[in-house]
Amino acid sequence: MTIKTVGVLGCGLMGSGIAQVCAAAGYRTIVREVEEPFLEKGMERIRKFLRDGVEKGKVTAEAEGKTLQNLSGTTALAELESSDLIIEAIIENVEEKTKAFAALDAIVRSHTIFCSNTSSLCITELASKTKRPDRFAGLHFFNPVPIMKLVEVIRALTTSDETYQTVFSFAQSLGKEPITAPDKPGFIVNRLLVPYLLDAIRSYEHGLGTIEDIDKGMKLGCGYPMGPFTLLDFVGLDTTYYIANIMFEEYREPAYAPPPLLKRMVLAGRMGKKSGQGFYKY
Ligand code: CAA
């Protein structure tokens, strides 16, 4: 099927990045946020990224203009009515996502495909609660969305072959490199990344080294762009804690159990970069 109009639900860090790449790829893109100030913050993040991109010589002024032209923001859910494909990027909560998809089910056309950007929730569960379980898939982007090349395409048990092919091709049309991941907690990337991050915290608690030295070790010794503690702060400690809990609940393996220090840091409000303090101060 042909996709012309893309709806994005949520204009936070992930939603704004997703809306940006869809608009940049030439899709008419409508991004919806619940309240005007959140929408404006997300739209400004997009404008700033494009402005900086032009300054750095990474984005042409023409591409900047076209992206902004293809993009519109709204607080009215009804404006997503004409979307051929909708990508949901709201809070990681099954009830909230289910409610949002139910509201969309009532207004969009029958061919519209639903995708969730969830990093941890069960795609089959989300799909089964809609009226279109065959036209539902996971489409998991990575932060920062405009820069990271990867997208995971996740098939629910109910996803039809046609939907899977359409979503996979759509991801390619965004200039991304899609991989096919199973509908199991963590998909492919977080299944490997989260135990590594949790192990870094556990190792630190056991006196392996300082935070700075562990980070330096992995960065300079393995060529990773950032060490595990910098990455934890970047991803968000609350997000990591949340994903780890979901993975542990399903797999029941110690590798996915959040270490005590992570829980305490979240309780203390040290979420990482976004809160001004995590393993480092910002
Ligand atoms: N417009 C266009 N391009 C831009 C840009 C802009 N405004 N800002 C930066 N770029 C480009 C840069 O020009 C550069 O491109 P080249 O490599 O071609 O030169 C590239 O983006 C990287 O930018 P910088 O060199 O300025 O920044 P950096 O070297 O510090 O890299 C980073 C930044 C890419 C984020 C890097 O630190 C990194 O890869 N970090 C790890 C990120 C990561 O692991 N993300 C996944 C998190 S897990 C997740 O998201 C999933 C989940 O479910 C939790």
Residues whose N, C-alpha, C, O or C-beta is under 5 A from the ligand:
A	BS01	CAA	F49 L50 D52 G53 K58 S119 F141 F142 N143 P144 I147 P225 V235
